[in-house]
């Protein structure tokens, strides 16, 4: 059933849509994987509901490196199947969401004495990388002499430089990809509700024996504390880092933290992504408009999933590696505009270093009608969704007499260009009242940080984000009818919780250990 105005519905209306009649599938988690499952299932004619205890894309899906990639380092680890899957999928995303999949060249410099990354091996590797994309990567790989490297990147360290390879992956906006996938799912009839927590589910029977048993799911509005029940034939646990804490879950995760810093492009003036290495680890300097993104780390994480933040050690590590590759930059904490930190929900492996853990995904059904979906990468979200929905349709075919509906998510664009222009892209949109109104009306934004952090990235992009947040709060207050007390509370919440990041408010201000504003 098509519901073109689904995104414009109020939270109460969307709650009622979840309760109208039994769902074929209830998805727990509004990150990129849950969004992909919702879109695929709705496109195959299933009645779909999705809930998230926070905002959509609150967790890992707004805190990645924003890369669509096969993973050159996974190739070095011999994980050919994973690289092939991701290499194919990055081209699929470029097809269905061209506004969120920009071909991006990478220069991988090599240095004398670095036995982990040797030029002749990388030359072979990038050609194999192209082949794993079906021979048609987003650009053709090549290699560069020392002189060519320094001609392309004059500020790169020349000491011991032996050359480089150039290869292509994609650049995206992870939160925007999640939101546009959800918008696409809503157009196909999916009922979506953020700030709604899954509490528990109990199996039962249906009065219609042919339809099979139903789960009775207890959900709670996290804004009001009110609970309500929803009935569903199947449930998918796509809660990312929170997946192993849900009732019925059999997921075992090993969480690792990744941190990214944003600096002015003038400080690290790169036009192509530069690969920086530290031992076997890989970090990137990624051009982002008038900014450069630096990252990432990969360390075990055991803290709060709701407030993941970069600490001084994280920031010092990334700045240290960057200064080794760009010694004349002499970056220090005051150069950092903002940071974000996220948790990777990797399938548990007690052995090995975090960076060695497989990024492959797993889909399991520990009990009839319940699926756990864990692991994986941003790049392979659509494939994970297809494989999950295939299993759901197989189960429901006998219960509901469903016709086989082939997956179409690799062919059909997420949204028409008219619905993304000016509001969804890799770079932040122009800051104006019209854009804010769109996010409130069509993208389920309820709070100031929903707009500043996830829908626009204004928080990360602008050094004066605090002042801009005041203006956005004024517009939101007018549009949503906030009282002055509500507006003040939203600004305070934004200061305390904006993306779990740190930021400076003026050049040279430093961090002084204070949380983001």
C-alpha positions in Angstrom: 0.0 0.0 0.0 1.4 3.4 -1.1 1.4 6.1 1.6 3.0 9.2 0.0 2.3 11.3 3.1 3.6 8.8 5.7 6.6 11.0 6.6 4.3 14.0 7.2 2.2 12.2 9.8 2.4 13.1 13.4 4.0 10.7 15.9 0.5 9.8 17.2 -0.7 9.0 13.7 2.4 6.9 13.0 1.8 5.0 16.3 -1.8 4.2 15.2 -0.5 3.0 11.9 1.6 0.4 13.7 -1.4 -0.8 15.7 -4.1 -0.8 12.9 -3.7 -4.5 12.1 -1.0 -7.1 12.6 2.3 -6.3 10.9 4.1 -8.8 8.8 7.4 -7.7 10.2 8.4 -5.3 13.0 11.9 -4.1 12.7 13.8 -2.9 15.8 16.4 -0.4 15.0 16.3 2.6 12.6 19.9 2.6 11.5 21.0 1.8 7.9 20.4 -2.0 8.2 16.9 -1.6 9.7 16.1 1.1 7.1 17.2 -1.2 4.3 15.1 -4.1 5.6 12.1 -1.8 5.9 12.4 -0.6 2.3 12.9 -4.1 0.9 10.0 -5.6 2.8 7.7 -2.8 2.0 8.6 -3.0 -1.7 7.7 -6.7 -1.7 4.2 -5.9 -0.4 4.7 -6.7 3.3 3.1 -4.7 6.1 6.1 -3.2 7.8 6.7 -1.4 11.1 10.0 0.0 12.3 10.9 1.6 15.7 14.0 3.1 17.2 14.5 4.1 20.9 16.4 7.2 19.8 16.3 9.2 16.5 16.8 7.4 13.2 20.5 7.0 12.5 21.4 8.0 16.0 24.1 5.3 16.5 26.7 3.8 14.2 24.8 5.0 11.0 25.7 8.6 11.6 29.2 8.1 13.0 31.1 6.2 10.3 33.9 7.2 8.0 31.3 8.0 5.3 33.0 5.7 2.9 31.4 3.2 0.4 34.3 0.7 0.0 35.2 -2.8 -0.6 38.0 -2.5 1.9 41.5 -2.7 0.5 42.9 -3.8 3.9 40.4 -6.7 3.9 41.9 -7.7 0.6 45.3 -7.8 2.3 43.8 -10.0 4.9 42.6 -12.5 2.2 38.9 -11.8 2.7 38.1 -11.9 -1.0 34.4 -12.7 -0.6 33.8 -9.8 1.7 35.6 -7.4 -0.7 33.7 -8.7 -3.7 30.3 -8.2 -2.0 31.1 -4.7 -0.8 32.7 -3.7 -4.1 29.5 -4.7 -6.0 27.3 -3.0 -3.5 29.1 0.3 -3.6 28.2 0.5 -7.3 24.6 -0.4 -6.5 24.4 2.5 -4.1 25.9 4.8 -6.7 23.1 3.7 -9.0 20.1 4.0 -6.6 21.4 7.1 -4.7 23.8 9.1 -7.0 23.4 12.2 -4.8 24.9 10.2 -1.9 27.6 8.2 -3.6 30.4 10.3 -5.0 33.3 8.5 -6.7 36.4 9.3 -4.6 40.0 8.7 -5.6 42.4 7.4 -2.9 46.1 7.9 -2.9 48.0 5.3 -0.9 51.6 6.4 -0.4 54.3 3.8 0.5 57.5 4.4 2.4 60.8 2.7 2.6 61.1 0.4 5.6 57.3 -0.2 5.9 56.9 -3.9 5.5 53.2 -3.9 6.1 52.4 -1.9 2.9 54.8 -2.5 0.0 54.4 -0.7 -3.3 54.6 -3.7 -5.6 52.1 -5.6 -3.5 49.7 -2.7 -3.6 50.0 -2.4 -7.4 48.8 -6.0 -7.7 46.2 -5.4 -5.0 44.5 -2.4 -6.6 44.2 -4.2 -10.0 42.6 -7.2 -8.2 40.4 -4.6 -6.4 39.1 -3.4 -9.8 38.4 -6.9 -11.0 36.4 -7.7 -7.8 34.1 -4.8 -8.8 33.3 -6.7 -12.0 36.0 -4.9 -13.9 34.1 -1.6 -13.7 35.1 0.2 -10.5 34.1 3.8 -9.9 37.4 4.7 -11.5 40.4 3.0 -12.9 43.3 2.3 -10.5 46.9 3.3 -11.3 50.2 3.9 -9.6 52.3 7.0 -9.1 56.0 7.7 -8.9 57.5 9.6 -6.0 57.5 12.8 -8.1 53.9 12.3 -9.2 52.8 11.8 -5.7 54.4 15.0 -4.4 53.0 16.8 -7.5 49.5 15.7 -6.5 50.0 16.1 -2.7 52.8 18.7 -2.1 52.3 18.7 1.7 52.8 15.0 2.0 56.0 13.9 3.8 58.7 13.1 1.2 61.1 11.4 3.5 61.4 7.7 2.4 58.5 8.0 0.0 58.7 5.3 -2.7 55.6 6.0 -4.7 51.8 5.4 -4.4 48.8 3.6 -5.8 45.6 5.4 -6.7 42.3 3.5 -6.5 38.6 4.4 -6.3 35.9 4.0 -3.7 32.9 6.1 -2.9 32.1 8.9 -0.5 28.6 9.2 1.1 26.7 10.8 4.0 25.8 7.9 6.2 22.9 9.6 8.1 21.4 11.0 4.9 21.6 7.5 3.3 19.8 6.1 6.2 17.1 8.8 6.2 16.5 8.7 2.4 16.2 4.9 2.6 13.6 5.3 5.4 11.8 8.0 3.2 11.8 5.5 0.4 10.3 2.8 2.7 7.6 5.2 3.9 6.6 5.9 0.3 6.0 2.2 0.0 3.8 2.0 3.1 6.2 1.3 6.0 5.1 2.7 9.4 8.1 4.3 11.1 8.4 5.6 14.6 11.5 7.1 16.3 11.8 7.7 20.0 10.0 4.4 20.6 11.7 1.6 22.5 11.1 -2.1 22.1 10.6 -3.6 25.6 9.7 -7.2 25.1 7.7 -9.6 22.9 5.6 -12.6 23.7 4.7 -15.3 21.3 1.1 -16.3 21.0 -1.5 -17.6 18.6 -3.7 -16.0 16.0 -7.5 -16.5 15.6 -6.7 -17.0 12.0 -4.8 -20.3 12.1 -3.7 -20.0 8.4 -2.0 -16.7 9.2 0.2 -18.3 11.8 1.2 -17.2 15.3 1.6 -13.6 16.3 4.1 -11.8 18.6 2.6 -9.3 21.0 5.2 -6.6 21.3 5.4 -4.1 24.1 6.7 -0.7 22.9 7.3 2.5 24.9 7.2 6.1 23.8 10.5 7.4 25.3 9.2 11.0 25.3 6.1 10.3 27.4 6.9 7.0 29.0 3.5 5.6 27.7 3.5 2.0 26.6 1.4 0.3 23.9 1.2 -3.1 22.2 1.8 -4.0 18.5 1.1 -7.4 17.0 3.6 -8.8 14.4 4.1 -12.0 12.6 7.8 -11.7 12.5 10.4 -9.5 14.3 13.9 -8.4 13.1 16.5 -7.3 15.6 18.5 -4.8 13.7 19.5 -2.7 16.7 23.2 -2.4 15.9 25.3 -2.0 19.1 22.2 -2.5 21.2 21.3 -5.8 19.5 22.7 -8.1 22.1 20.7 -6.5 25.0 17.3 -7.2 23.6 15.0 -9.9 25.0 15.1 -13.0 22.7 18.4 -11.9 21.1 21.1 -14.4 20.7 23.6 -11.9 19.3 27.1 -11.8 20.7 29.0 -8.6 19.8 32.4 -7.1 20.2 32.1 -3.4 20.2 34.9 -1.2 18.9 35.1 2.5 18.8 36.0 4.7 15.8 36.8 8.4 16.1 36.8 11.1 13.4 38.1 14.7 13.5 37.1 17.6 11.3 39.6 20.3 10.4 39.7 23.2 7.9 40.7 22.2 4.4 43.3 24.9 4.5 45.1 23.0 7.3 45.2 19.7 5.3 44.5 20.8 1.7 43.8 17.5 0.0 41.6 17.0 -3.0 41.8 13.2 -3.0 41.6 10.9 0.0 45.1 10.2 1.4 45.6 6.8 3.1 47.7 7.1 6.2 49.2 4.0 8.0 50.3 3.2 11.5 51.6 -0.4 11.5 48.9 -2.5 9.8 46.2 0.1 10.7 44.8 2.4 8.0 43.6 6.0 8.6 42.3 8.5 6.1 42.4 12.2 5.3 39.1 12.7 3.4 38.2 15.9 1.5 34.8 17.2 2.5 33.9 20.5 0.9 35.9 23.2 2.8 36.8 20.7 5.5 38.9 17.6 5.8 37.9 14.5 7.8 40.6 12.6 9.7 40.2 9.1 11.1 39.6 6.6 12.3 40.6 4.7 15.4 39.7 1.0 16.1 39.8 0.1 19.8 37.6 -2.1 22.1 34.8 -0.2 23.7 32.8 -1.0 26.9 31.2 2.4 27.8 27.7 3.8 27.4 26.3 3.2 23.9 24.1 6.3 24.3 27.1 8.7 24.8 30.1 7.6 22.7 32.7 10.4 22.7 36.2 11.1 21.5 38.6 11.5 24.4 41.9 13.3 24.5 43.8 10.1 23.8 41.7 9.4 20.7 42.2 12.9 19.4 45.9 12.9 20.1 46.4 9.6 18.3 44.7 10.8 15.1 46.5 14.1 15.1 49.8 12.3 15.7 49.4 10.0 12.7 48.3 12.9 10.6 51.3 15.0 11.5 53.6 12.2 10.6 52.2 12.2 7.1 51.8 16.0 6.9 54.6 17.3 9.1 54.4 20.9 8.1 50.7 21.0 9.2 51.6 20.8 12.9 48.0 20.1 13.8 47.0 20.6 17.4 43.7 20.4 19.3 42.6 24.0 18.6 42.6 23.1 14.8 39.8 20.6 15.3 36.4 22.0 14.5 34.4 19.0 15.7 34.6 15.2 16.2 32.3 12.3 16.1 32.7 8.9 17.7 30.8 5.7 16.9 30.7 2.0 17.9 31.0 -0.8 15.4 28.7 -3.7 16.3 31.1 -6.5 15.2 30.2 -10.2 15.5 32.1 -11.3 18.6 35.5 -12.8 18.3 37.5 -12.9 21.6 40.7 -13.4 19.6 42.8 -10.9 17.6 43.0 -7.2 17.5 39.8 -5.1 16.8 41.1 -4.1 13.4 41.4 -7.8 12.5 37.9 -8.8 13.3 35.8 -9.7 10.2 33.3 -7.1 9.0 31.1 -9.9 7.5 27.5 -10.1 8.7 25.4 -12.8 10.2 21.6 -13.5 9.9 20.2 -16.0 12.4 16.7 -17.1 13.5 17.1 -18.4 17.0 13.3 -19.0 17.3 10.5 -19.1 14.8 9.6 -15.6 13.6 12.6 -13.8 15.2 15.7 -12.8 13.3 19.0 -11.4 14.6 20.9 -9.4 12.0 24.4 -8.4 13.2 27.8 -7.3 11.9 28.3 -6.1 8.4 29.3 -2.7 6.9 27.6 0.4 5.8 28.4 -0.5 2.2 26.7 -3.9 2.3 23.5 -2.8 4.1 21.3 -3.4 1.0 22.5 -7.0 0.6 22.0 -7.7 4.3 18.4 -6.5 3.9 17.8 -8.6 0.8 19.0 -11.7 2.5 17.0 -11.1 5.6 13.7 -10.3 3.7 14.3 -13.4 1.6 14.1 -15.5 4.8 11.0 -13.6 6.1 9.1 -14.0 2.8 10.0 -17.8 2.8 8.4 -18.1 6.2 5.3 -16.0 5.4 4.7 -17.5 2.0 3.0 -20.5 3.5 1.1 -18.5 6.1 -0.3 -15.7 3.9 -0.2 -17.2 0.5 2.3 -14.6 -0.6 3.4 -14.5 -4.2 7.1 -14.5 -4.8 8.2 -10.9 -5.1 11.7 -10.4 -6.4 13.9 -7.9 -4.6 14.0 -4.6 -6.5 16.1 -2.5 -4.2 19.2 -2.7 -6.4 17.4 -1.3 -9.4 14.8 1.2 -8.1 16.2 4.6 -7.0 15.7 5.6 -3.4 13.9 8.9 -4.2 13.3 11.1 -7.2 15.8 14.0 -7.5 13.0 16.5 -6.8 12.7 15.1 -3.3 16.5 15.3 -2.5 17.6 18.6 -4.1 18.5 21.1 -1.5 17.9 18.8 1.5 20.0 15.7 1.0 23.6 15.4 -0.1 27.1 14.7 0.9 27.7 18.4 1.9 25.5 20.2 4.4 22.6 22.0 2.8 22.1 25.8 2.9 21.0 26.8 6.4 17.5 28.3 6.1 14.1 28.0 7.5 12.8 26.1 4.4 15.2 23.2 5.0 14.3 23.1 8.7 10.6 22.9 7.9 11.3 20.1 5.5 13.1 18.0 8.1 10.2 18.5 10.6 7.5 17.8 8.1 9.0 15.0 6.0 11.8 13.5 8.0 10.5 12.9 11.5 12.8 15.4 13.2 11.6 16.3 16.7 14.6 17.7 18.5 17.3 20.3 17.8 20.1 17.7 17.6 18.0 15.7 15.1 18.4 18.6 12.7 21.8 19.9 13.6 23.6 16.5 13.7 21.9 13.9 11.6 19.8 15.6 8.9 22.3 18.3 8.0 25.7 17.8 9.6 25.7 21.6 10.4 27.0 20.6 13.9 30.1 19.0 12.5 30.8 21.4 9.6 30.7 24.8 11.2 33.0 26.2 13.9 30.2 28.5 15.0 27.7 25.6 15.4 26.5 26.9 18.8 25.3 30.2 17.3 23.7 28.4 14.4 21.9 26.1 16.7 20.3 29.1 18.4 18.9 30.2 15.0 17.7 26.7 14.2 16.0 26.5 17.6 14.1 29.7 16.8 12.8 28.3 13.6 11.9 24.9 15.1 10.2 26.7 18.0 8.0 28.7 15.6 7.1 25.7 13.5 6.5 23.3 16.4 5.0 25.8 18.9 7.7 25.4 21.5 7.4 27.5 24.7 10.5 29.4 25.8 11.1 26.7 28.4 11.0 24.0 25.7 13.3 25.9 23.5 15.8 26.3 26.4 15.6 22.6 27.2 16.3 21.7 23.5 19.4 23.9 23.4 20.6 22.5 26.7 20.0 18.9 25.4 21.9 19.8 22.2 24.9 21.1 24.2 25.0 17.9 26.2 24.3 15.3 23.6 25.1 16.6 20.1 26.4 13.5 18.5 28.7 12.5 21.4 31.3 14.8 19.9 33.6 17.6 21.1 34.0 20.9 19.3 35.7 24.2 19.6 33.7 27.4 19.5 36.4 29.7 18.1 39.8 29.4 16.6 42.4 28.7 19.2 39.9 27.9 21.9 41.1 24.3 22.5 39.1 21.6 24.1 39.8 21.9 27.8 38.0 18.6 28.2 34.5 20.0 27.7 31.7 18.1 25.8 30.4 19.3 22.4 28.3 22.3 22.0 
